[in-house]
Amino acid sequence: MQTLISLLLVLVALLTAPEPAFCESVGPPTQDDLSTPVGVVFFDLNGSAAAERNEQIQNQEMPLENAPYISKDDLLANVTEPSWLNVPMSRLRFDTAEDHGVGVFARVTGKNVGGVLASFADGLFQLSSMSVNWGIEIIYLAFRTNWIAAFASQVTAPTLALWQSLFGLGMGNSSLFGLCMMVLFGYLLYYLARMQLMQIVKTTGVTILILVLAFVYFANAGRVLLSVSNTADALSGFVLSAVGGAFSSQPDQTGQSGFDSMLQSFGNSMWCGLVANTWAALEFGTTKPQDLILTDAEYQRMQSNSTISENSFDPNSSPPKQINPFTAGWIKPGSRIDQIVLSYSVNNVARGEIVNVLADQSVDHGRHAIARENLLPYNKIKCIVFSFLFWLPATAFLIFSVVIGGSMILAQFTLLGLALLLPIIFLVALVPEVGWNFGYKAVRMAVAALSTKIVYGIFLSVIVLIINFVFWLTS
């Protein structure tokens, strides 16, 4: 528990972005996007976002996409693409402008050398980003994958077979059941000899109760397993939904449940706070949306550059259709420079031209003037250092997710094991004292496993509550 609390404090201390909205760009960004965190609003002027996302999923082998017995559609039904899947990770790279730098670094950090340093920083940044993505997906997998429901039919058949093998065609034909009855009667005679009448009544009552529960369960094993698992999901969903509805700063327009909304809010908050903010800080020197607004001077310089228009494509066309992003309204005065840069892949010459404008000393850069320094070749050493430092909280978050998600998945497999052993558990529980203790421990283990998802649902809700409070203080 101390480890979890420590990891929680690390995460809360590092997250500095406001809670993201759930946005899906179907048209040019509006003024409402000026307060949206980095990476939430994404549009593709490169015509390759879908292919980049598929490559990302294949290369990173993300748990959400490859989870057995569950599909992405099941996990994200009626949900707009979450930020950590919406923005292709290949777009989150450190750009190098053509300026050769100043001072002592001028001769050794030209664009080519700066590009090599940026590639090294990109590798470190990608490793950390993958850790964050994996952590988010593990949390999703743990909360949304119902192993009991998935394996209910597979568990029911062998359990019934074991029960029938123990009891044969009837209780009278089962030697094992007869042995248990002999032990039971031995206890009853012992209690009778010592005139412990209440113990006799208790033993008889418990035995009848166990037999009734056993025969009722094995007559409806599949339905009982599904009911138990659905109840656990409903309780954890209720907790997450209650907190999600109470503390969500954005109205839900996707039709998703509060449970899904809270999970996505958690994932988006972590991704925006850790990945997108780190990239924006190293790329532009700021993570504040209001400081990332394109100036008129930058807009005019970009608009006059024909290379940008010649290498831009309509985000809503398939196959990609060339457009002028300025006349179409995708790039305009007041747009966000982070959204503009992310709309092109790193190999698109249009992105290189945009970066050169942002690093041009003769252009007014408004409130993101430090972006010029960050985009110069000699500043890629800083990107390397901070990308390595970013690996520390990213790894802490991955460990946090593995502890939470792993515990929940392990609890579900514990329930599966107990369900398979129920015939033996029922049989042994017929024996007074020793059997009762064994049955009690099995029940306690099952309750603990069932409550794990509920407890961690409360824990995750508390985390979201704390994060929202920190966002409120820093916004």
Secondary structure, 3 states (H helix, E strand, C coil): CHHHHHHHHHHHHHCCCCCCCCCCCCCCCCHHHHHCCCCCCCCCCCCCHHHHHHHHHHHHCCHHHHCCCCCHHHHCCCCCCCHHHHCCHHHCCCCCCCCCCCHHHCCCCCHHHHHHHHHHHHHHHHHHHHHHHHHHHHHHHHHHCCHHHHHHHHHHHHHHHHHHHHHCCCHHHCHHHHHHHHHHHHHHHHHHHCCCHHHHHHHHHHHHHHHHHHHHHHHCHHHHHHHHHHHHHHHHHHHHHHHHHHHCCCCCCCCCCHHHHHHHHHHHHHHHHHHHHHHHHHHHCCCCHHHCECCHHHHHHHHCCHHHHHCCECCCCCCCCECCCCCCCCCCCCCEHHHHHHCCCCCCHHHHHHHHHHCCCCCCCHHHCHHHHHHCHHHHHHHHHHHHHHHHHHHHHHHHHHHHHHHHHHHHHHHHHHHHCHHHHHHHHCCCCHHHHHHHHHHHHHHHHHHHHHHHHHHHHHHHHHHHHHHHHHC
